[in-house]
Amino acid sequence: MASNGPISYSPTDGLSYDTADPVYWDAAGLQKEITRTFEICHGCRMCFKYCDSFPSLFSFIDDRHDGDVTKITEVETAQVMDECFQCKLCEVQCPYTVRDEHEYQLDFPRMVHRFKAQRAERDGISLRDKMLGDPDRLGKSVRATGGLTNWLNKQAPARAMVEKAVGIHRDKLLPEFAKESFEAWADDQGLIHDDPTRGEAVLFQTCFVEHNEPEIGHDTVDVMQRNSVELTCEKGLLCCGMPAWESGNLDKVRDNITHNVEKLLPHVRAGKRVLAINPTCAMMLRREWGEIAAPADRAAVAEIAAATSDPAEFLWELRDEDRFNTDFKSSPGAEVAYHAPCHLRAQAVGFKGRDLIKKIPGTKPKMTMECCGHDGTYAMKVEGFEVSVRIGKKAFDGLKSAEKAEVWATECPLAAVQFQQHAGRKPMHPMSVLARAYEPDGFPTPIPTTEEA
């Protein structure tokens, strides 16, 4: 496409981030916005360090097209879009965003989602993306095999076959699947009730806690109970939809949203809060569902969004109440290496997990704010694995620089897997740190009683 003079930074008539808007699905309208966004990014260049999308974009502009963004090809555009792994950090740092009410109304990650949604509508969804985009079906299928899948995931020949057949990198450390789901445990504990008016908060445990690490859910329940929070659980919750949305699978995301709205809305209308354990899921409920959900669900989604918070964020709100429990019995040590997940930063709610860890006597978290590079399913894919290691290096080095820290912490369970593989230690969820600190034998270092002190 030949250049027709200066490109306006103002929004075009093709601007839309709303999946229910017909403009959203107009390919010509999307191209107008891509060209405008690329031109603004070309002039700004603040976001050069977060992923490979921007270095590739700037290289195409500078090295191939003599500064003319209108000459960027379809293949080059697709590469820029596919190198975005939705960490959201460019949107956090960008001065021209919808969030900041800037006249340019930029949201690069949502533009990428739009591109992938149009591509999925046009070309369909690959087998790999269908599989990774439905972790609930995957989790249930794997659980039916007993421990066979966990064993196969550690066998080199099996992983080589999976890599060739599906495109999941053979060297990627994959999360193990639990023998018992979180929901089954919660039901045994009497936490699932027919009456949604019971309790003051309902747990959105997330698909990862449901199928992979229910222990994080156990610890979250324990911490809430120790702080006199009556927490209930709901039967049949599904994934928040982010894994499907990464590949543009709108139908799957909307189906999950509709299902989860039906489950969560009675709790919210009873005045309860929704506590989403994983920051990605909290972000989806709060910020993303509103523009993805079917129009019929949007009023309910807005109610759920207003009631949603991170467990640590909710607990931090209780810190001035008598029930707030700081009766810790053991300490993770004088220093804890804390990683701030990208999707927690995207919500702009602060780092309350870190702040709660500070409440443990004698403990000081040392924070790392770099992206770990896992980013949903990106690090699992053949094309993303090695890139994710390179991008995550600063985060790995950041946690390892806390040389006195015996305990690492992060709210993101997939980040924990990434650190486990590439930094040599698996961080704990802040709720798990607190749950152990309440126990005398939770950590090796006891906390003296008042009399002993």
C-alpha positions as CSV (number, residue, x, y, z in Angstrom):
1,M,0.0,0.0,0.0
2,A,1.5,3.3,-1.0
3,S,1.9,6.1,1.5
4,N,-0.7,8.9,1.2
5,G,1.0,11.4,3.4
6,P,1.0,11.9,7.2
7,I,-1.1,9.4,9.1
8,S,-3.4,10.9,11.7
9,Y,-3.0,9.8,15.3
10,S,-6.7,10.3,15.9
11,P,-9.0,7.2,16.0
12,T,-10.3,6.1,12.6
13,D,-13.9,5.0,11.9
14,G,-12.5,1.5,12.2
15,L,-11.8,1.7,15.9
16,S,-13.6,-0.9,18.0
17,Y,-12.6,-3.1,20.9
18,D,-16.2,-4.4,21.4
19,T,-16.8,-7.9,20.0
20,A,-20.5,-7.2,19.7
21,D,-19.9,-4.2,17.4
22,P,-20.1,-5.0,13.7
23,V,-17.1,-2.6,13.2
24,Y,-15.0,-5.0,15.3
25,W,-15.3,-7.6,12.5
26,D,-14.6,-5.4,9.6
27,A,-11.2,-6.2,8.1
28,A,-10.8,-2.9,6.4
29,G,-11.6,-1.1,9.7
30,L,-9.1,-3.2,11.6
31,Q,-6.4,-2.4,9.0
32,K,-7.0,1.3,9.5
33,E,-6.4,0.9,13.2
34,I,-3.4,-1.3,12.7
35,T,-1.8,1.3,10.5
36,R,-2.6,4.1,12.9
37,T,-1.4,2.2,15.9
38,F,1.8,1.2,14.2
39,E,2.5,4.8,13.3
40,I,2.0,6.0,16.9
41,C,4.2,3.2,18.2
42,H,6.8,4.1,15.6
43,G,6.9,7.6,16.9
44,C,6.9,6.7,20.6
45,R,9.0,3.5,21.0
46,M,8.5,3.3,24.7
47,C,7.5,-0.3,24.6
48,F,10.6,-1.8,23.1
49,K,11.4,-4.2,25.9
50,Y,8.3,-6.2,26.8
51,C,8.0,-8.8,24.0
52,D,9.2,-9.3,20.4
53,S,6.3,-7.6,18.8
54,F,7.7,-4.1,19.1
55,P,11.3,-4.9,18.1
56,S,10.0,-6.7,15.1
57,L,7.7,-3.8,14.2
58,F,10.4,-1.2,14.5
59,S,12.8,-3.4,12.5
60,F,10.3,-3.8,9.7
61,I,9.7,0.0,9.6
62,D,13.4,1.0,9.8
63,D,15.2,-1.8,7.9
64,R,12.7,-2.7,5.2
65,H,10.3,0.2,4.6
66,D,12.3,3.4,5.2
67,G,10.0,4.6,8.0
68,D,6.7,4.0,6.1
69,V,4.3,1.9,8.1
70,T,1.9,1.7,5.2
71,K,4.3,-0.6,3.5
72,I,4.3,-3.3,6.2
73,T,3.0,-6.5,4.6
74,E,0.3,-8.9,5.8
75,V,3.0,-11.5,6.7
76,E,4.9,-8.9,8.8
77,T,1.7,-7.7,10.5
78,A,0.8,-11.3,11.4
79,Q,4.3,-11.8,12.9
80,V,3.9,-8.7,15.1
81,M,0.5,-9.9,16.2
82,D,1.7,-13.5,16.9
83,E,4.7,-12.3,18.9
84,C,2.3,-10.5,21.4
85,F,1.6,-12.9,24.3
86,Q,-0.8,-10.6,26.1
87,C,1.3,-9.7,29.1
88,K,-0.5,-6.3,29.0
89,L,2.6,-4.4,30.1
90,C,2.6,-2.2,27.0
91,E,-1.0,-1.1,27.8
92,V,0.1,-0.5,31.4
93,Q,2.9,1.8,30.3
94,C,1.4,3.4,27.2
95,P,0.4,7.1,27.7
96,Y,-2.2,7.0,24.9
97,T,-4.7,4.4,26.3
98,V,-8.4,4.1,26.8
99,R,-7.7,3.5,30.5
100,D,-6.1,7.0,30.7
101,E,-8.9,8.5,28.7
102,H,-6.4,9.7,26.1
103,E,-7.8,11.0,22.8
104,Y,-5.8,8.4,20.8
105,Q,-7.7,5.5,22.6
106,L,-5.0,2.9,22.0
107,D,-5.1,-0.6,23.4
108,F,-2.4,-2.7,21.6
109,P,-3.3,-6.0,23.3
110,R,-7.0,-5.6,22.5
111,M,-6.1,-4.8,18.9
112,V,-4.1,-8.1,18.8
113,H,-7.1,-9.9,20.2
114,R,-9.2,-8.4,17.4
115,F,-6.8,-9.5,14.8
116,K,-6.7,-13.0,16.1
117,A,-10.5,-13.1,16.4
118,Q,-10.9,-12.1,12.8
119,R,-8.3,-14.7,11.7
120,A,-10.0,-17.4,13.8
121,E,-13.4,-16.5,12.2
122,R,-11.8,-16.7,8.7
123,D,-9.4,-19.6,9.1
124,G,-10.6,-21.6,12.0
125,I,-8.9,-22.8,15.2
126,S,-6.0,-25.2,15.2
127,L,-6.1,-28.5,17.1
128,R,-3.4,-27.2,19.5
129,D,-5.3,-24.0,20.2
130,K,-8.5,-25.9,20.7
131,M,-6.8,-28.2,23.2
132,L,-5.0,-25.5,25.2
133,G,-8.0,-23.3,25.0
134,D,-10.2,-25.7,26.9
135,P,-8.3,-26.6,30.1
136,D,-11.4,-28.0,31.8
137,R,-11.9,-30.6,29.2
138,L,-8.2,-31.4,29.2
139,G,-8.1,-31.6,33.0
140,K,-11.1,-34.0,33.2
141,S,-9.6,-36.2,30.4
142,V,-6.2,-36.3,32.0
143,R,-7.7,-37.2,35.5
144,A,-9.5,-40.1,33.9
145,T,-6.1,-41.6,33.0
146,G,-5.0,-41.7,36.6
147,G,-1.3,-40.7,36.8
148,L,-0.5,-41.9,33.3
149,T,-0.5,-38.4,31.7
150,N,1.8,-37.0,34.4
151,W,4.2,-39.9,33.8
152,L,4.1,-39.5,30.0
153,N,4.8,-35.8,30.3
154,K,8.1,-36.7,31.8
155,Q,9.1,-39.2,29.1
156,A,11.3,-37.8,26.3
157,P,9.9,-40.1,23.5
158,A,6.3,-39.2,24.4
159,R,7.1,-35.5,24.5
160,A,8.8,-35.7,21.1
161,M,5.7,-37.2,19.7
162,V,3.4,-34.6,21.2
163,E,5.7,-31.8,19.9
164,K,5.5,-33.2,16.4
165,A,1.8,-33.9,16.5
166,V,0.5,-30.9,18.4
167,G,3.3,-28.3,18.7
168,I,3.9,-28.3,22.4
169,H,7.6,-27.9,23.1
170,R,9.2,-31.1,24.2
171,D,11.4,-29.4,26.9
172,K,8.6,-27.3,28.5
173,L,8.0,-28.3,32.1
174,L,4.2,-28.8,32.2
175,P,2.0,-28.5,35.3
176,E,1.1,-31.8,36.8
177,F,-2.6,-32.7,37.1
178,A,-4.1,-33.4,40.5
179,K,-5.7,-36.7,41.4
180,E,-8.6,-34.9,43.1
181,S,-10.1,-31.7,41.8
182,F,-10.4,-28.7,44.0
183,E,-14.2,-28.8,43.6
184,A,-14.3,-32.4,44.9
185,W,-12.3,-31.3,48.0
186,A,-14.5,-28.3,48.5
187,D,-17.6,-30.5,48.4
188,D,-16.2,-32.9,51.0
189,Q,-15.4,-29.9,53.2
190,G,-19.0,-28.7,53.1
191,L,-18.1,-25.5,51.3
192,I,-20.6,-25.9,48.4
193,H,-24.1,-25.0,49.3
194,D,-27.4,-24.8,47.5
195,D,-28.1,-21.4,49.1
196,P,-26.0,-18.7,47.4
197,T,-26.9,-16.2,50.2
198,R,-24.6,-18.1,52.6
199,G,-21.2,-16.5,53.3
200,E,-19.7,-13.2,52.4
201,A,-17.5,-14.3,49.5
202,V,-17.5,-17.0,46.9
203,L,-14.3,-18.5,45.5
204,F,-13.5,-18.5,41.7
205,Q,-10.8,-21.1,42.1
206,T,-9.6,-20.9,38.4
207,C,-9.0,-23.9,36.2
208,F,-5.4,-24.2,37.3
209,V,-6.3,-24.6,40.9
210,E,-9.2,-26.8,40.0
211,H,-7.2,-29.3,37.9
212,N,-3.5,-28.7,38.7
213,E,-2.8,-27.3,42.1
214,P,-5.8,-27.5,44.4
215,E,-3.5,-27.0,47.3
216,I,-3.5,-23.2,46.5
217,G,-7.3,-23.3,46.9
218,H,-7.0,-25.2,50.2
219,D,-4.6,-22.6,51.5
220,T,-6.8,-19.7,50.4
221,V,-9.8,-21.3,52.2
222,D,-7.6,-21.8,55.3
223,V,-6.4,-18.2,55.4
224,M,-9.9,-16.8,54.9
225,Q,-11.3,-19.0,57.7
226,R,-8.5,-17.9,60.0
227,N,-9.6,-14.3,59.4
228,S,-13.3,-15.2,60.1
229,V,-14.3,-14.8,56.4
230,E,-17.1,-17.2,55.6
231,L,-16.0,-18.3,52.2
232,T,-18.2,-20.6,50.0
233,C,-17.5,-22.4,46.7
234,E,-19.6,-23.0,43.7
235,K,-20.1,-26.2,41.7
236,G,-19.3,-26.4,38.0
237,L,-17.3,-23.2,37.4
238,L,-15.4,-23.1,34.1
239,C,-12.2,-21.5,32.9
240,C,-12.3,-17.7,32.7
241,G,-11.7,-18.0,28.9
242,M,-8.3,-16.4,28.5
243,P,-6.6,-19.5,27.0
244,A,-9.3,-19.6,24.3
245,W,-9.2,-15.9,23.8
246,E,-5.4,-16.0,23.2
247,S,-6.2,-17.7,19.8
248,G,-9.3,-15.6,19.1
249,N,-11.8,-18.3,19.9
250,L,-14.7,-16.0,20.8
251,D,-17.4,-18.7,20.8
252,K,-15.6,-20.7,23.5
253,V,-15.0,-17.7,25.6
254,R,-18.6,-16.5,25.4
255,D,-19.9,-20.0,26.2
256,N,-17.7,-20.0,29.4
257,I,-18.7,-16.5,30.3
258,T,-22.4,-17.3,30.0
259,H,-22.0,-20.5,32.1
260,N,-20.0,-18.7,34.8
261,V,-22.4,-15.8,35.0
262,E,-25.2,-18.2,35.7
263,K,-23.2,-19.7,38.5
264,L,-21.8,-16.5,40.1
265,L,-24.6,-13.9,39.7
266,P,-26.8,-15.3,42.5
267,H,-23.8,-14.9,44.9
268,V,-23.1,-11.4,43.8
269,R,-26.8,-10.4,44.0
270,A,-26.8,-11.8,47.6
271,G,-24.1,-9.2,48.4
272,K,-21.0,-11.5,48.2
273,R,-17.6,-10.8,46.8
274,V,-16.0,-13.0,44.1
275,L,-12.4,-13.9,45.0
276,A,-10.4,-15.0,41.9
277,I,-7.2,-16.7,42.9
278,N,-5.2,-16.2,39.6
279,P,-4.6,-12.6,38.6
280,T,-5.3,-13.4,34.9
281,C,-8.7,-14.7,35.9
282,A,-9.4,-11.7,38.1
283,M,-8.4,-9.5,35.2
284,M,-10.7,-11.3,32.8
285,L,-13.7,-11.0,35.1
286,R,-13.0,-7.4,35.9
287,R,-11.7,-5.9,32.6
288,E,-12.1,-8.3,29.7
289,W,-15.5,-10.0,30.0
290,G,-17.3,-6.7,29.5
291,E,-16.3,-6.4,25.9
292,I,-16.2,-10.1,25.1
293,A,-19.5,-11.3,26.6
294,A,-22.7,-11.8,24.6
295,P,-24.8,-8.6,24.8
296,A,-27.4,-10.5,26.9
297,D,-24.8,-11.2,29.6
298,R,-23.2,-7.8,29.8
299,A,-25.4,-6.2,32.6
300,A,-24.7,-9.3,34.8
301,V,-21.0,-9.2,33.8
302,A,-20.8,-5.6,35.1
303,E,-22.2,-6.7,38.4
304,I,-19.7,-9.5,38.7
305,A,-16.8,-7.3,37.7
306,A,-17.7,-4.8,40.4
307,A,-17.7,-7.6,43.0
308,T,-14.5,-9.3,41.9
309,S,-11.1,-9.0,43.7
310,D,-7.9,-10.9,44.3
311,P,-8.0,-12.8,47.7
312,A,-5.1,-10.8,49.1
313,E,-6.7,-7.6,48.0
314,F,-9.9,-8.6,49.8
315,L,-8.1,-9.6,52.9
316,W,-6.1,-6.4,52.9
317,E,-9.4,-4.5,53.1
318,L,-10.0,-6.2,56.5
319,R,-6.7,-5.1,58.0
320,D,-8.3,-2.6,60.3
321,E,-11.0,-5.0,61.6
322,D,-10.6,-7.0,64.8
323,R,-10.9,-10.3,62.8
324,F,-7.8,-9.5,60.8
325,N,-5.4,-12.3,62.0
326,T,-1.7,-11.5,62.5
327,D,-1.1,-14.3,64.9
328,F,1.7,-15.9,62.9
329,K,3.6,-18.8,64.4
330,S,6.5,-19.3,62.0
331,S,8.4,-17.1,59.5
332,P,9.6,-17.7,55.9
333,G,12.7,-15.8,56.8
334,A,13.9,-12.2,56.9
335,E,13.7,-11.9,53.1
336,V,11.1,-13.3,50.7
337,A,11.7,-12.9,46.9
338,Y,8.3,-11.7,45.5
339,H,7.4,-11.6,41.8
340,A,4.7,-9.2,40.7
341,P,2.6,-10.9,38.0
342,C,2.0,-8.9,34.8
343,H,-1.8,-9.3,35.0
344,L,-1.9,-8.1,38.6
345,R,-0.1,-5.0,37.4
346,A,-2.6,-4.6,34.7
347,Q,-5.4,-4.3,37.2
348,A,-3.7,-1.4,39.0
349,V,-4.8,-2.7,42.5
350,G,-1.4,-2.8,44.1
351,F,0.5,-5.8,45.4
352,K,-1.5,-6.8,48.4
353,G,0.0,-10.3,48.5
354,R,3.4,-8.7,49.1
355,D,1.9,-6.4,51.7
356,L,0.3,-9.3,53.6
357,I,3.6,-11.1,53.7
358,K,5.1,-8.0,55.2
359,K,2.7,-8.5,58.1
360,I,4.7,-11.6,59.1
361,P,7.1,-10.4,61.8
362,G,10.6,-9.9,60.7
363,T,9.8,-10.6,57.0
364,K,10.6,-8.2,54.2
365,P,9.7,-9.1,50.6
366,K,12.1,-8.1,47.8
367,M,10.1,-7.4,44.7
368,T,10.8,-8.2,41.0
369,M,8.4,-6.6,38.4
370,E,9.8,-8.1,35.2
371,C,7.7,-10.4,33.0
372,C,8.5,-14.1,33.6
373,G,7.8,-14.9,29.9
374,H,5.3,-17.7,30.5
375,D,2.3,-15.7,29.5
376,G,-0.6,-18.2,29.4
377,T,0.1,-20.9,26.9
378,Y,2.8,-19.0,25.0
379,A,5.7,-20.7,26.7
380,M,4.3,-24.2,26.0
381,K,4.3,-23.7,22.3
382,V,7.2,-24.7,20.0
383,E,7.5,-21.1,18.7
384,G,7.3,-19.6,22.1
385,F,9.3,-21.7,24.4
386,E,12.8,-20.4,23.8
387,V,11.6,-16.8,23.4
388,S,9.9,-17.1,26.8
389,V,13.1,-18.1,28.4
390,R,14.9,-15.1,26.9
391,I,12.2,-12.7,27.9
392,G,12.0,-14.1,31.4
393,K,15.7,-13.9,32.2
394,K,15.4,-10.5,34.0
395,A,12.7,-11.9,36.2
396,F,14.7,-15.1,36.9
397,D,17.8,-13.0,37.8
398,G,15.6,-10.7,39.9
399,L,14.4,-13.4,42.2
400,K,17.8,-15.0,42.4
401,S,19.3,-11.7,43.4
402,A,17.5,-12.0,46.7
403,E,20.3,-14.2,48.0
404,K,19.0,-14.4,51.5
405,A,15.5,-15.5,50.5
406,E,14.6,-19.1,51.3
407,V,11.1,-18.6,50.0
408,W,9.9,-17.1,46.7
409,A,6.4,-15.9,46.1
410,T,4.1,-15.0,43.3
411,E,0.3,-14.9,42.7
412,C,0.6,-16.4,39.3
413,P,0.8,-20.2,39.3
414,L,2.1,-20.5,35.7
415,A,4.9,-18.0,36.6
416,A,5.7,-20.3,39.4
417,V,6.2,-23.2,36.9
418,Q,8.4,-20.9,34.8
419,F,10.6,-20.0,37.7
420,Q,10.8,-23.6,38.8
421,Q,12.1,-24.7,35.4
422,H,14.4,-21.8,34.6
423,A,15.4,-20.3,37.9
424,G,15.6,-23.5,40.0
425,R,13.0,-22.8,42.6
426,K,9.2,-22.8,42.6
427,P,7.6,-19.7,44.2
428,M,4.6,-20.2,46.6
429,H,1.3,-18.4,46.3
430,P,1.0,-15.6,48.9
431,M,-2.0,-17.4,50.4
432,S,0.2,-20.5,50.8
433,V,2.9,-18.4,52.5
434,L,0.3,-17.0,55.0
435,A,-1.3,-20.4,55.6
436,R,2.1,-21.9,56.5
437,A,3.1,-18.9,58.6
438,Y,0.0,-19.4,60.8
439,E,1.3,-22.9,61.7
440,P,4.1,-23.4,64.3
441,D,5.8,-25.9,62.0
442,G,4.9,-24.2,58.7
443,F,8.4,-22.7,58.3
444,P,11.6,-23.7,60.1
445,T,11.9,-20.2,61.9
446,P,9.6,-19.9,64.8
447,I,8.1,-16.5,65.7
448,P,8.6,-15.7,69.4
449,T,5.6,-15.1,71.5
450,T,5.2,-11.7,73.2
451,E,6.5,-13.1,76.4
452,E,9.5,-14.7,74.7
453,A,10.3,-11.5,72.8
